[in-house]
Amino acid sequence: MDLVKIRRELHQIPEIGFQEVKTQSYLKDILSAFPQERLEIIQWKTGLAVKVRGLNPTKLIGWRTDIDGLPIQEETGHDFQSTHPGFMHACGHDIHMANAIGLLERLIEDPIADDAVILFQPAEEGPGGALPFREWLKNEQPSFLPDQIYALHIAPELPVGTVATKPGLLFANTSELFIDLHGKGGHAAFPHLTEDMAVAGAALLMQLQTIISRNVNPMDSAVLTVGKFTAGTVQNIIAEKARLEGTIRTLNLPSMLKVKQRIEAMCRAIEEGYQCKISIDYGSSYLEVNNNEELAKAFLRFAENYTGILAKRSEAAMTGEDFGYFTEELPGVMFWAGVDSEFGLHHSRLNPNESVLEILPKFIHQFFKQL
Ligand SMILES: CC(=O)N[C@@H](CCC[C@H](N)C(=O)O)C(=O)O
């Protein structure tokens, strides 16, 4: 299969979580082109699970790819750029999917001893597909629930051919954050008759910045990012509403609770000080990704001895990944795979080097063979 072509076709149809309808249909068409004798395919919401029968199976090895895009206007200038205005595969899930198809092709052409299952999982960027997918597999399709599971994420800052991971904690736990402020708006010329939510929201946004520096133990780590701040309607009306949208990242649950307590206290103080009402919604939250110690060490050993791959031990990162719900219940490993892009994840000009698709499926197939 021409994996670059597949990646580019997927790149053109990015869809956000649980709306991956065209993506699913595209994937189904690709799957139907494979010889079907060794395959079993099931559908879950906008996702798919594809099982490949092995030669002499003693276990089921899982590979998970995410399939959703992001609400970002693409600015790469590619001739294969997104045909969905305002949406882009800016986190590399198009590469992840093409890699998974390449792996599938190899598993069919050159079967390994064990059975393998490839999970095409929706909604990694939000609201989170891994937990409900895992629960559905467990309760409704237990023969598709792997005994161990692997996944990768592209790493723009690493050269192609590099894989990086570590035993134990790899990614942070996350909570989304949505804060709505509501007060009395009015005429721009009569501020004394209003409570300005643009000012209240801006004050809150600045105060939130002190939580990480003043309330989290410096030997611990946390992130509080407000990625979007909106207020008001037009230049000469004092804003009645403001909204902050963000995400919290910590390395453990007690820190997450602490950060949330401080957010709530600051919101109460802003309510009092700016005479407004504030509501907080924590949206969806993800568990940390914890790599299985033994499997991660074995993965790194294999990669170190594989010609054409540079294996590195990585640090933990504040990225979130709902793959953490798989590693919560199944031994698993997630790793970074270098794609050498000047622009990073979630950037409108992310430009992964597609030559990675010549390397990864073969490498993962060989890794699965010796498990
Ligand atoms: C790999 C990656 O970039 N994952 C996302 C996960 C987002 C989770 C959730 N929507 C949130 O914003 O908290 C990330 O931003 O790390």
The ligand as a Gaussian input file, in Angstrom:
#p B3LYP/6-31G(d) Opt

LIG

0 1
 C       -0.948000      14.165000      22.531000
 C       -1.745000      15.367000      22.831000
 O       -1.416000      16.453000      22.392000
 N       -2.844000      15.182000      23.577000
 C       -3.689000      16.239000      24.007000
 C       -4.788000      15.676000      24.867000
 C       -5.807000      16.714000      25.267000
 C       -6.679000      16.314000      26.418000
 C       -7.746000      17.323000      26.752000
 N       -8.546000      17.702000      25.641000
 C       -7.148000      18.557000      27.399000
 O       -6.964000      19.569000      26.721000
 O       -6.898000      18.519000      28.612000
 C       -2.895000      17.292000      24.776000
 O       -3.263000      18.479000      24.685000
 O       -1.907000      16.976000      25.471000

